[in-house]
Amino acid sequence: MPTRRQFLAVGALAGAGLVAAELHPRAVAADPVPGGTLDPNSIAKYVTPLFILPAMPVANGSGPVDRYDVAVRQFAQQILPSGPPTTLFGYGAPADAGTFHVPSHTVEASAGRPVRVRWSNQLVTGSGNFRPHLFAVDPTLHWANPPGGTGGRDSRPTFAATPGPYRGPVPVVTHLHGAHVTEESDGYPEAWYLPAARNIPTGYARVGSFYDRYKAEAASRFGVSWDPGTAIYQYPNDQRATTLWFHSHELGMTRVNIYAGLFGFYLIRGGPSDLPAGVLPGPAPRAGDPPGTRYHEIPMVIQDRSFNADGSLFFPSDRGFFGDVPPGGPYLPRTDVPPMWNPEFFGNTIVVNGRTWPVMRVERRRYRLRILNVCNTRVLVLKIATNPLAARPAAAAMPIWVIGADGGFLPAPTAVASLPIAVAERMDVIVDFGSVPVGTALYLISEGPDEPFGGGEPGDDFEAADPGTTGQVMKFVVVPSPDADTSTPPAALRLPGYRPLGPATTARQVSLNEMASGYFPDAPIMGMLGTMNADGTPNPLGWGDPVTERPSRNVTEIWELHNFTEDGHPIHLHQTQFQVVNRQAQGRPPRPPESWETGDKDTVIALPGEVTRLKARFDMAGRYVWHCHIIDHEDNEMMRPLVVS
Ligand SMILES: [Cu+2]
């Protein structure tokens, strides 16, 4: 098979050393994105109520630590408003089968109080045999590769003929996104584990390369022992009150595991970086709430998904789906193109909290919405409009008040007409329905593109998502409020004090790259991160190359992200919450961060052709990762180790 050097040589032949191959599969405006056998236009919108995610039950909350027992299982859930349910993988508490849901029920953590989770991989049948994956797992990537055994796990295997999808037991490892946590509990992509199934094939690696090392570290640090098919992680919650989320993070399989349903919220409340109860709209769901509790703080996961007529989720199983390579290839090893991995995935429906296009009856008062984007690729540009089919860009019916983001509250609230949110970013917002007449219908729409995002404005710089499908998210219907709203109006809010990092003492330059096929013009075959050469050209590196990002503990660094591709990439650094310093296009003065980026962040959009500057400080020695959070990209080389010492 071709080596990385050959890929680079191909890129050099094509001109710039790096070919940013951009494909726009949508030929006709206002057509839905291609997908499965279910026509998204046939799905009734706004008939299913928004599902309010309950709190995950605590297994044992006495003593100094909150203990949780959380497992991954396969189950069916009604995502579409009618027709058959959808088979998913999802998280839940094994003691209560009713808690298994996609998205997961929410872990409610208290600032300063550790949470210990036993994460179990229970992707087994009733008779104890492993369950294969719901989607096509491409075994030609640099991936977990259990069939490789302990000698070949976490590698890019070679093949004499194009292989079919991997049908073996599913590796799982869970990462808490945005957490300040020691390495053994961070969910390193090579710390995965198979379920403790009866029929694991002989010779298969049952755990990833780092599992045993982290098992030993957890034993010495917390006195815990990991049984087969489990890992016990402990989160100190010694960070600002904020909106975190957990998701599966296996090497080369994250896109299919998250697509199957492996994600949920983890909220940290309390401490000096939170507001006293009653200042913001509430409550949020808590364990033991009586039925009929009225919630005014609503966590919301927004996703694009595609379905088949039998209710199953559609995910492409052939690289030809993307449109730049003939269906069926030829693929690796005859060419350099992986047979199943697609460079980006765009769904043709919008799903919120596990229901397509839901509706929520909102009281005439303020709501706090915690918004999370768990699409594979899609950047959402959210807006509240009166007509969901209005020509784009639509007029905003009311402002969205942003009060917090990835790492906690902003220095001050900011009112915006539209709000971009990339994959993995969180926005903590207030929407005020207090002066809206009862009976009014309002719509949350998205004006982000049905293709990779490059920055700019809908209508001017890109075509907004199809107004009939992916351009709509959910509906609000305003009803009377039975009591007065005593929360503080957002314009009058004083948010908890924000302490920015001091001056940086060192700078680091890194690059974002995309590699094109040497056989099919402009067909991307992988993304890569890397360093920068002295002459300003990029030095793309893969997951397996020696570690180049080695920050020293407690040193404040500037990271310059140089994006050599034609698309924006949401870049995520583990362990730390950073600050966005500025963005700079070539030959232009730097631009300050957007108003909703002025607090702590763990994920930032690096726009094409620009340098995005961050200020970051790492305070725990250990092995972590940094990566693109376009999930299709991180699965195929757009991820690098990060070792703090
Ligand atoms: Cu990317």
Residues whose N, C-alpha, C, O or C-beta is under 5 A from the ligand:
A	BS01	CU	G527 H569 C628 I630 H633
